[in-house]
Amino acid sequence: MRVPLSRPDIGPLERRYVDDAITGGWISGSGGYVKRFEEAVQARLARSHAVAMSSGTQSLEILLQALGVGRDDEVVVPALTFAAPAAAVASSGALPVLADITEETWTIDPAAVASLITPKTKAIIAVDVMGHPCDYQALEALGIPIIEDAAEAHGSRYRGTLTGKFGVASAFSFHANKAITTGEGGCVVTDDTELAEKVRLISNHGMSASRPYHHDVVGRNGRMTNLSAAVGLGQMERWEDLITGRFRTGTLYESHLPSAGLTSRPVADWAFVTPWLYTVLLTGRDRAVTALRDAGIDARAVWPAISDLPIYKAGVRRPCPVASYISARAMWLPTWSAMGEEVICEVARHLRPVIEQVQHS
Ligand SMILES: *Cc1c(COP(=O)(O)O)cnc(C)c1O
């Protein structure tokens, strides 16, 4: 049995919308589906504005530009995350300063952030890593603007509130391996009208709405296509199914994986986590990844800590031991919303002997 890491769930509804977009001739960055998709995202997350983007990374880069972050500034980012937030900060000209994560949540440690704040600190990018929300009360108490990166956290909750509602603005990704997908895509959501307008302006070449080809700011093209938005609208309308399905996959893993020799990622009692990729922590991680891959199962070691990547070492002001520790021991198991129990059993069947071997060696 070949098992991919993830499998997008695109149904007849998305096909119908894409077909309609093509028939209507609106296929690029303006068109009815972009607007309907933005309305669906904005309504779901209870934010005042949503601006669809070509990717999660563009969402972060444009947000940083809109907030005026640039040369000689610093932005604190977690030491364990997909690298896009650190790269977005570096692309702005600012320095990504790396803060360690907590053992209890694997998200950015508010105490570590506090120790890294300087007069140059312009923002914190709080990443809801692998679906786990950050400790927003503790982060907000620091008084630095927060950008929430909820790219991996569709459907997760912090103290009952859906992620995407924290900080001055939140960025989402709709890449194929995220819980809600548009192929490639992203979105900025915010309650700040001025910020939303600025984000939209930058993403649309910085072009004045009233004077064609007059550019008010240095712009980019960060727009989502109407085709992607057609897929996205279908996905947003199937939100409950897709999110519940992923949660169910996590629960099935919990019941089929061995209880000794491995633990699933920790979840704080104030957090509700919709698994992005189901994540486990074990000794002998690399052996387990190899065994699964030999069996045709696309399990993966998690990212190296950003703090251990040479290109980001200028931002390592304090050691980030927890990020390095988790990075060396955690792995992702194949995860998607409509994953059958037999597939989960197959993954568990191949994982069990490796764990037993490690325990007895
Ligand atoms: C996937 C991801 C991104 C980047 O999103 P793209 O749509 O792939 O550009 C940013 N941040 C995090 C935490 C991610 O997981």
Ligand as a Chemical Component Dictionary entry (heavy atoms), coordinates in Angstrom:
data_LIG
# 
_chem_comp.id                   LIG 
_chem_comp.type                 NON-POLYMER 
_chem_comp.pdbx_formal_charge   0 
_chem_comp.three_letter_code    LIG 
# 
loop_
_chem_comp_atom.comp_id 
_chem_comp_atom.atom_id 
_chem_comp_atom.alt_atom_id 
_chem_comp_atom.type_symbol 
_chem_comp_atom.charge 
_chem_comp_atom.model_Cartn_x 
_chem_comp_atom.model_Cartn_y 
_chem_comp_atom.model_Cartn_z 
_chem_comp_atom.pdbx_ordinal 
LIG C1 C1 C 0 2.683 26.531 4.677 1  
LIG C2 C2 C 0 3.113 27.601 5.599 2  
LIG C3 C3 C 0 3.384 28.896 5.149 3  
LIG C4 C4 C 0 3.525 29.247 3.709 4  
LIG O1 O1 O 0 2.410 29.115 2.989 5  
LIG P1 P1 P 0 2.532 28.975 1.387 6  
LIG O2 O2 O 0 1.110 29.069 0.978 7  
LIG O3 O3 O 0 3.130 27.635 1.119 8  
LIG O4 O4 O 0 3.367 30.094 0.901 9  
LIG C5 C5 C 0 3.660 29.888 6.079 10 
LIG N1 N1 N 0 3.709 29.605 7.389 11 
LIG C6 C6 C 0 3.500 28.366 7.859 12 
LIG C7 C7 C 0 3.574 28.138 9.313 13 
LIG C8 C8 C 0 3.220 27.322 6.972 14 
LIG O5 O5 O 0 3.039 26.085 7.434 15 
# 
loop_
_chem_comp_bond.comp_id 
_chem_comp_bond.atom_id_1 
_chem_comp_bond.atom_id_2 
_chem_comp_bond.value_order 
_chem_comp_bond.pdbx_ordinal 
LIG C1 C2 SING 1  
LIG C2 C3 SING 2  
LIG C2 C8 DOUB 3  
LIG C3 C4 SING 4  
LIG C3 C5 DOUB 5  
LIG C4 O1 SING 6  
LIG O1 P1 SING 7  
LIG P1 O2 DOUB 8  
LIG P1 O3 SING 9  
LIG P1 O4 SING 10 
LIG C5 N1 SING 11 
LIG N1 C6 DOUB 12 
LIG C6 C7 SING 13 
LIG C6 C8 SING 14 
LIG C8 O5 SING 15 
# 
